[in-house]
């Protein structure tokens, strides 16, 4: 998943939550998870936990500005097989 430059850490968090929800929905659909149960919310939590190390530097406004200056784009990486 790639998230383009955002105007603030708040907008980054909103976009991250939005995109993670899409990921969870696709995984849930593939594995036929029950959307009325706790399976999807737990899946969202697990995805966020796996992405935290990559995303944390964009949740702090100061760190986010430094990274945008250095890289120009926010790239979130998730380890495979986690």
N, C-alpha and C positions, 0 to 999 in steps of 0.2 A: 504494500500500500504506500502510496506517495501522497503527501498533503502539501499543496503549494503554499506559498507565503501567506500568512494570516496577519491581520492588523494588530492582534493582541494575543496574549496568552489565553484569555477567556475565549476568544474565537477559535484558537487552536483546540482547546478542550472540547468545545462544542462540535467542531468538525471531526475530531478523533472519535468522540462518542457516536456521532452519526455514522461514520464509516465502519466502526466496530460492530454497530448494530446490523449493518448490511452483511458483514462477514458472518456474524452469528446466525442471521436469517438463512443465508445460503447453506451453511453447515447444517443447521436444523432441518432444512428442507431435504437435503441429501440423506441425512440419517433418520428422517421421519420422526424428529423429536416433537413432543407434545408442547405446543406453544402456551398452553394454559397451566403448565406445571412450572417448576423451578428450574428445569433443565436449561432453558435459554438464558435466564439471568445468571445462572452459574457459569455458563459458557462465556457470556460477555465478561464476567469477572475474571475468568481464566485468561482470556485473550488480552485484556487490559494488563493483567499481572505480567504476562509474557512480554508485553510491549513497553513496560514501564521504564526499563533501563534506556531504551532509545528515545522515549517520549519525554522523560523528566526534564531534560535541558530546555524544552520548549514550554514547560509549564511555569517557569520563572521568567518574568518579562526581561530582566537583565540578561540572563543566559540566552534567551530566545533571540534577542537583538544581535548578540555576538555570533550566534550560529547562522542567522540569516545573512549577516555581513560576510562571514567566511564561506558559506556554501550556497546561498541564494535560494535554496529549496529545502524543504523539510522532508527527510526520508526516514521512514519508520521501518525498522527491520525486526522480524520476529524469527526466533530460532526454530528450525524445523525439528520435529520429533519431540517437542517439549510437552 
